[in-house]
């Protein structure tokens, strides 16, 4: 699955210096992955799993954040390594702006 061209443009217009909290950092990492699975260990923010759960809440965009273990994806690491991704079908510009409001330029 891939994200739309408009979403790609919006993500590329994000000014990283305007990111103010870890929820925004997590969303940006997941958006930059363009629908691919991201290992939890590569998202370098405090309490990243909690921030990903926040993204599911309406006030943080209500994204469909999917989770799977390495074994479920057929990757090394077994059941203890966790991967996350955004369902590309649920990514909209309104949802992105809800979380990244001040960081989106242009």
Backbone torsions as a table, in degrees:
resi	resn	phi	psi	omega
1	UNK	NA	143.7	177.8
2	UNK	-126.3	162.0	177.6
3	UNK	-93.4	163.0	-175.8
4	UNK	-71.7	161.1	178.7
5	UNK	-62.2	-40.0	179.1
6	UNK	-61.7	-42.2	178.7
7	UNK	-65.0	-43.1	177.3
8	UNK	-57.1	-44.2	179.3
9	UNK	-63.8	-41.1	179.8
10	UNK	-64.0	-43.6	179.7
11	UNK	-64.1	-39.8	180.0
12	UNK	-70.5	-18.4	179.5
13	UNK	-89.3	1.5	179.3
14	UNK	-73.8	127.9	176.7
15	UNK	-90.0	104.9	-176.1
16	UNK	-57.7	-26.8	179.1
17	UNK	-69.8	-16.8	179.3
18	UNK	-93.8	-1.7	177.1
19	UNK	-69.3	126.6	-173.4
20	UNK	-111.5	-15.5	-176.9
21	UNK	-146.6	169.5	-175.5
22	UNK	-70.1	-28.9	176.7
23	UNK	-63.8	-41.1	176.7
24	UNK	-64.3	-41.2	179.3
25	UNK	-62.5	-42.9	179.3
26	UNK	-64.7	-45.5	179.0
27	UNK	-60.0	-44.4	-179.7
28	UNK	-61.9	-40.7	178.1
29	UNK	-62.4	-43.2	-180.0
30	UNK	-69.3	-37.9	178.2
31	UNK	-66.4	-40.7	179.8
32	UNK	-66.3	-21.8	177.8
33	UNK	-75.6	-11.2	175.6
34	UNK	52.6	48.5	175.7
35	UNK	86.1	-3.0	178.2
36	UNK	-84.6	159.6	178.8
37	UNK	-74.1	135.6	-178.7
38	UNK	-117.2	124.1	176.9
39	UNK	-64.9	137.8	179.5
40	UNK	-54.2	-36.8	-176.2
41	UNK	-67.6	-16.9	179.6
42	UNK	-89.4	-10.9	177.5
43	UNK	-91.2	98.8	-169.8
44	UNK	-91.7	70.8	172.7
45	UNK	-136.7	155.5	178.2
46	UNK	-65.9	136.4	177.0
47	UNK	54.7	44.9	-177.0
48	UNK	-57.8	-38.3	-179.4
49	UNK	-63.2	-40.7	177.4
50	UNK	-65.4	-38.7	178.5
51	UNK	-65.6	-36.7	177.8
52	UNK	-66.5	-38.3	175.5
53	UNK	-64.1	-38.0	178.1
54	UNK	-59.3	-37.3	-178.7
55	UNK	-61.5	-18.9	177.5
56	UNK	-78.5	-20.1	-176.8
57	UNK	-77.8	145.2	-177.5
58	UNK	-55.1	-38.5	-178.7
59	UNK	-70.1	-11.7	175.5
60	UNK	-115.0	27.9	174.3
61	UNK	102.6	-23.3	-179.3
62	UNK	63.5	38.6	-179.4
63	UNK	-70.1	154.3	171.6
64	UNK	-91.1	92.5	178.6
65	UNK	-92.4	115.7	-177.9
66	UNK	-96.0	148.9	-179.4
67	UNK	-132.0	143.2	177.7
68	UNK	-152.2	152.6	175.5
69	UNK	-88.2	163.4	178.1
70	UNK	-58.4	-40.4	-179.7
71	UNK	-64.1	-38.1	178.7
72	UNK	-64.3	-30.5	-179.5
73	UNK	-93.3	-1.8	-179.3
74	UNK	71.4	33.0	-179.8
75	UNK	-114.2	160.5	177.6
76	UNK	-66.8	150.9	178.1
77	UNK	121.8	-13.8	176.1
78	UNK	65.3	-153.9	-175.0
79	UNK	-79.3	-11.4	-176.2
80	UNK	-87.0	-23.7	-179.5
81	UNK	-88.5	127.2	-174.1
82	UNK	-110.7	140.2	177.6
83	UNK	-121.7	148.8	178.9
84	UNK	-131.6	155.6	171.6
85	UNK	-159.7	159.8	173.3
86	UNK	-93.2	135.5	173.7
87	UNK	-69.6	113.9	-176.2
88	UNK	-56.9	-26.7	-179.8
89	UNK	-68.7	-17.9	-178.4
90	UNK	-102.5	3.5	-179.5
91	UNK	-86.8	120.1	176.4
92	UNK	-129.4	159.4	179.2
93	UNK	-63.4	-35.9	178.5
94	UNK	-62.3	-42.3	179.6
95	UNK	-66.0	-41.1	179.1
96	UNK	-62.4	-46.8	-178.8
97	UNK	-64.3	-32.6	177.6
98	UNK	-55.1	-38.8	-176.7
99	UNK	-95.3	-41.9	-173.5
100	UNK	-100.4	17.6	-171.2
101	UNK	-34.2	-55.2	-175.3
102	UNK	-83.5	-10.2	-176.5
103	UNK	-93.9	-17.1	180.0
104	UNK	-82.4	122.3	178.6
105	UNK	-105.6	157.2	175.4
106	UNK	82.9	NA	NA
